[in-house]
Amino acid sequence: MIKVVLAENRKIMREGIRLILEKDTDLCVIGAAASLENAFLLCEREKPDILLMNAELTEGMTSDRDWRMMPHPNTKTILLSNTHDEEKIAWGIQRGATGSVCWEIDPTELVMTVKIVAMGLSVIQGHTLQSIVRSLNGTTDSSPSLDKPEVTYPLTKRETEVIREIKLGKENREIARSLYLSEGTVKNTISSILKKLNLKTRVQLAIFAVEHDIGA
């Protein structure tokens, strides 16, 4: 059974999402809150598998202390957002969110997303990842070079090539085809990169790579 906590400030939306999720016998909504603070308290007490939260609830939170995306080590966070909320999504993913889906998502797809993230995979719906990367690229490109000290990361040529492909939003199969590698090699390479850079997901990796100009 996959245990879920909801964070949504509109009661009608909370109840609607609860009904959608609990139609599947593999899911159980063990709590719902109208604020992130209360949602985090629920997560600390109940230790759910998934925190499904409205990204808009992060409005006004400007520090890691304000917004702890992983209130319990085993809880994975999925953001529900509008298509234009790339900045909120990027900030959340940098702080531990594992997935992001748009409000327009089909109910069946939402259930599947919860299951996939509970298995330990990342889910970014549609072209959201590419939009985030483009947004960060725009911010990065406009920053003065003097504000960016040069930092060297212990990455091989192959790892850098894989990072470049990930920044383009490509999946493992596409990366393998582009770099003439097996999917297994790509998967192992990504795991090695995440370990070296102390990151958890390929989405965090894509954002980190843009911010630090890796795989340009």
N, C-alpha and C positions, 0 to 999 in steps of 0.2 A: 504494500500500500504506500503510495506517494503522498506525504503530508504537505499541505500548502497553507501558507498564511497570505492573506490579501491586504494590500495597503491602498485604499482608494477613499477619497474624501466625500464622494457622492454615494449616498446610501443605495439609490436605485441601481447604480453601476456595480456596487459591491454585491448586491443580491443577485443581479443578473449574471455576473461572472461566477459566483458560487453555484448557481443552478447549472450553468454550462459545464463547469468542471465536475460536479458531483453526478452528472449523468453517466460518467465513466466510472465503473466500479473499481478501477485502479487508483482513483484519486479521492482524497478526502481533505476538505477545507477545515482545518482545525481551529482557525481564528481569522477575524477580519478587523481592521482598524481604520480609522479615518485620518490618522496621521502617521508619519514615519516613526516618531518617538514611541507611540503605542505599539506599532508593528514590530519595532526592535525589541520591546519588552516581551511581546508574545514569542518572538523567535528565541530570545534568551531562555524563556521558561519552557516552551514546547519543543524547541529544537527541530523545526520542520525541515523537509528536504528542499522546499522551494519558497522563496518570498517573491510574490507577483505584485509589482507595485507600479502605480502611476508616476511616471517620470516628473510630472508637474509638481509633485509634492516636494521636490528638491529645491523649489524656488526659494531663494534667499539664503540657502545653505552654501557657505563659501569655503568651508574647510573640512578636512578629513575628520576632525573631531565632531563636527556637526552631523556629518553624513557617514556612518559606518555601514558600508554596503554589505559587509559580511558579519552580521551580529553574532553568528555562531559559525565555527569553522566548517561545518558540514552543510550549511544552508547556502543554496545557490540562488542568485537574484536574477529575475527577468523584469525588464522595463517595458511598460506599456506606454507608447508615445505617439505623438503626431509626426508626420513625415518631415516636418521642418524643425524638429527638436534635436538636430545633430549635436549641438554643443552640450546639451544636457546628457545625451546618450554617451558621447565621448567621455565626459567627465565621470559618469557612472561606471563605465567599463574600466576606466583607469583605476577605479577604486573597488573593483571586484565583481561588478555585474557580469553575468555569464551570457545573457541573451537580451535581445531587444526585438519587440514586434510592434507593428502599428495597430491603432485602434480598429482599423478596417479589416483586421484579420478574420477569417472565417472561424466559427466556433470549433469546427473539427480540427483546424490547423492549430488553434490555441491549445487544445488538449494534447495534440501531438508534440507541440513545442515544449510543454511542461514535462512530458515523458522523456523527450530527448535530452533536455537540460538536466533532468534528474539522473540520467545515465552518465553524466559527466561531459557532455558535448556542448559546444557553443552554437547558438542560433542567432543570426542577424537577418531579419526579414528583408527580402527584396534587395534594393540597391543602397540600403542604409550605410553599409560599410564603406562603399565607394564614396558616398556623400560625405561621410565623416572624414575620410582621408583627404578628399578635395578641400574640405573646409579647413582642416589643419594645415594642409599644404599652403593655402592662401595666407593663413596667419603666419606660418613659418617663413614664407618667402618675403613677407613685408617686414620681418624683424631685422634690425641692424646686425651685421655680422659680428660686431664687437661684443654683442650681448650673448654670443654663442661660443663659449670656450671649446676648443677642439678636444674631443674625447675619443680614445681608441678602445674598441670593444674586441674581445678575443674571438672573432668570427672568421671562419674559413671562406674561401672564395665561393664555394658551393652554397654555404649558409647565407651569404650575402645575396646570391642570385635567387635563392628561394624566398628570402625576405622581399626582394623586389617584386616577385610574382604575387606574394600575399598582399602587398600594398595595392596591387591592381584588382584585388577582390577575387582572385582565382582559387578554385578548389583544388584538392590534391591531384585529382585526375588531370586537370588542365595544366597544373605545374609540371607533372610528370611528362606530359606530352611535349610541353614547351622546352624543357631542359633535357629531354631524352633520358629520363630516369624512371625507375619503377615506382609505383605508388607507395610501396613499402619503404623505399629509400627516402622518399619525400616525407613520409610520416615520421620516420626515425630522425631525419634532419631537423624537422620542426621541433620535435621533442628535445633534441640537443640544444637548439637555440633557446627555447623557453627556459631550460635549466640554466644555461649560461647567463641569461639576462634576468633571471629570477622573476619570470612572468608566468601567468597561469593559462592564458588562452591566446589563440592566434589573433583575436581582435585586439587585445592589449598589445600584442606584438606589432600589429599594423600601425597602431597609434604611436607606440614608442618609436618605431622606425621613422615615422614622419617627423616627430619632434626632434629626433637626434640625427636626422639626415643619413639614415642607414639604407643601403640598397637604392640609392638615387639613380 
